[in-house]
Amino acid sequence: MIAKFPPVDDTLRIVGEPNLPRMHSLHRYMLKCARTHRLPLCAGNMIYLVLSVVLFPNYLDKDYPTEMEDYAEPDPAPNYTAATDSNERAAIKHRWEYNCIVHFDGKNMNKSLIVRFISYLDDTYRVQ
């Protein structure tokens, strides 16, 4: 995911103690990063990972996506025990694949955003 992010902008690096103007510029950059990948939960791609519920309406005229809370980690493979024919097996497989995409893409983007954000902070203020 990081490969699709906008190029690293050295002017955004925060040297010394972070302050509001520098953090604001970095926040705008993180929004650009979050927009690089789509997720079916949000029309603004993954910007909900960067924005709070309060800020979200300033960027999109939609409700803040809360469906992610309902997507627990999927099983390692689809469960076909209730399927009686090939159509039901295909539907179960597609639902399982969709749940995997939503769950793991959201988690991977969140981790990628954190890694990129921390890379802009001075070593003194990084929590490893």
N, C-alpha and C positions, 0 to 999 in steps of 0.2 A: 504494500500500500504506500509505503514511504516513497517508492520510486515515482509515483504519480503526483506527489506533492510539488508545489511550486519550488523553484530552486532556493537553496539556503541564501538568505539575505543577511550579510554580515552587518549591515547598518542596524539591524534589529537586536543584535547581541546586547545583553545588559551587563555592563561592567560595573562591579560594585553592587551596592544595595539596590534592589528593584524599586522603582517608583511608579506612580500612576501613569504619567505620560508614556513611559517606555513600555509598561505592561499593556496599555491600550493599543499601541502599535503592534505589539506581539499578538494580542488577542485578535486583531483584524487579520493578521497573517494566518493564525490558526483557523479562522473561519474559512479562509481560502483553501487551506489544506483539507478541511472537513467536507468541502463541496466537491472534492475530486472523485468521490465514490458514491454510488447510489445505494439506497436501501429502501425497500418498499414501505417502510414505516413513515417516511417523511418526504414531502415534496422538495424540501431544501437539501436533499441528500443527507449527509450526516451532521449538519450544523447543530442539531440538538445536543450532540455530545460536547459542544463547546459553549453553548448558551444555557443559561438558567431558564426556568419556567417563566420568570418575570421578564427577561430580555427577549425571549423567543418571539412574542407577537410583534416586536419592532422589526423583525426580519421577514416574517411570513404571516400571511392572513389565514393561518390554520391553527388548530389546537396542537399543543405540545404533545409529541408522541409518547404515550405511556405503555404502549403494547410490549415494549422490551421487557417490562417487569413480568409479563406473562410467558415469556419464552425461556423456560428453563433449558439447561443443556440437554440436547436431544440424545436419545439412545444411540449406541454405537452403530446400530443397523435398524432398518425399519422392522416393525413387528407385524407379520402377516397372519397371525393366528385367527383374526376375525374375517379374513378375506375368503370369499367363496369362489371367485373366478379371477381371470387375468385382469379384467378391468378394475376390480377392487384392489388388486395387488398394485397395479400401476398408480391408482389414486393414492394409496397409502405411501408408495415410494415417493411420489411427487410432493406430498404434504411433508414427509420427512426431510426431503431435500430442501424445501422452502424453509422449514424450521432451522435447518443447519445453516443456511445462508444468512438468515436474519440473526441468529445467535452468534455465529463465529465471525461474520463480517463486522458486526457491532463491536464485539470484544477486540478484534484485531485492530480496528480503526482507533478505538479508545487507547489501546496500548501504543499504537504508532503516534498518535497525537501527543501522548505523554512523553515519549522518547524525544520527539522533535522539540517540544516545549522546553524540556529540561536541557537540551543541547544549547539553548540560547541563554541560559543562566550562567552566571559566574560560578566557578567551582565551589566557592565558599557557601553558596546558597543552594547547592544541589543536595537533595536527600537521596542517597543511594540505597 
